[in-house]
Amino acid sequence: MGGDIALATSNNGNQWNYRGVILSESITLSFPSIYEINDRHYLLVDSNESNNVRLFKAEKFPYNWTCIDTLLEGNKWTDPSIFYYNSNYFLFTTLKSTGNLHLFLFLKYIG
C-alpha cells in the first residue's frame, strides 16, 4: 500500500481546484507540514510505517519533492513538527508505542 499527497487550491475556501499529486511514496503518508526557510520549501510527513522521519525539499514548489535527509530512524514516530526558536531548529514528534512526546534539537543546518 502506498501513499500520495495531493494539492488543491481555492480563492474562497468553498470551491477547490484539484492540481494533482505532489508526492507519491510506497508507504502511507499523513500529517503533511510545509515550511518555508530562506526562500526554500520543505515538507515533513508522518510515515511511521517506514520507522523514520524524512525531510523533503521542493525542487520547484509546490511540485517535485526530493527526500534530502532522514532525521530519525529506528522507531515508529508520528505527527512530526519542526519549530524554530532562538536560532535553533527543534523537532517535536510522538513515539507511537508509548504515546510520549519527544523533542530533538537539530545539529544540521536547514535552509
C-alpha atoms as one frame of an Amber mdcrd trajectory, in Angstrom:
protein
   0.000   0.000   0.000   1.358   3.408  -0.944   0.610   6.983  -0.085   0.076
  10.176  -2.011  -0.110  13.831  -1.062  -2.126  15.953  -3.468  -2.607  19.689
  -3.940  -5.858  21.635  -4.246  -6.195  25.419  -4.376  -9.049  27.800  -3.645
  -9.653  31.524  -3.876 -12.577  31.477  -1.442 -12.359  28.316   0.676 -15.577
  26.939  -0.834 -14.653  25.966  -4.377 -11.496  23.917  -4.875  -9.337  23.208
  -7.916  -7.513  19.858  -7.815  -3.904  20.324  -9.018  -2.691  16.737  -8.773
  -0.371  14.573  -6.708   2.771  16.346  -5.479   4.380  13.421  -3.626   3.921
   9.689  -4.066   5.682   7.102  -1.887   5.446   3.344  -1.422   4.376   3.836
   2.220   1.409   5.547   3.858   1.844   9.317   4.269  -0.096  11.604   6.600
   0.142  14.830   8.633   1.979  16.853   5.941   3.613  20.086   7.098   5.258
  22.576   4.746   7.877  25.033   5.970   9.466  27.973   4.184  13.029  28.605
   5.313  15.275  31.104   3.500  13.019  31.112   0.415  13.157  27.288   0.188
  10.234  24.947   0.860  10.459  21.805   2.983   7.923  19.065   3.652   7.735
  16.820   6.699   5.295  13.894   6.709   4.185  11.212   9.144   5.412   7.937
   7.642   5.708   5.752  10.736   5.435   2.562   8.643   8.997   3.204   7.486
  10.354   3.622  11.044  11.869   7.001  10.239  11.162  10.704   9.799  12.247
  12.088   6.446  12.617  15.673   5.279  11.750  16.598   1.682  12.740  19.718
  -0.260  10.832  21.206  -3.198  12.892  21.490  -6.340  10.093  23.577  -7.866
   7.450  24.489  -5.279   4.841  23.091  -4.835   5.873  20.166  -7.053   8.958
  17.958  -7.447   9.780  16.986  -3.862  13.041  15.164  -3.107  13.978  13.453
   0.152  17.081  15.288   1.373  17.575  13.780   4.828  16.389  11.137   7.275
  16.039  12.976  10.572  15.200   9.984  12.803  15.407   6.213  12.325  14.507
   3.034  14.158  11.111   3.753  15.702   7.549   4.491  14.668   7.432   8.282
  15.030   4.140  10.105  14.460   2.994  13.698  13.932   6.442  15.288  13.445
   6.643  19.088  13.571   9.571  21.474  13.156   9.838  24.533  15.369  12.404
  27.339  15.017  13.404  29.231  18.146  16.440  31.249  19.184  18.470  30.279
  16.070  17.781  26.557  16.597  15.532  24.057  14.831  13.629  21.600  17.016
  11.681  18.500  16.033   8.653  17.523  18.107   7.352  14.001  17.482   5.488
  11.243  19.304   6.687   7.682  19.747   3.750   5.570  18.604   4.383   2.658
  21.014   4.211   4.827  24.155   2.397   7.988  23.078   5.201  10.030  24.660
   6.174  13.332  23.055   9.880  13.715  22.238  11.871  16.841  21.456  15.042
  16.793  19.337  17.462  19.623  18.585  18.767  19.702  15.015  22.516  19.915
  14.791  22.299  20.168  10.996  21.529  23.443   9.295  18.244  23.623   7.417
  17.967  26.138   4.641
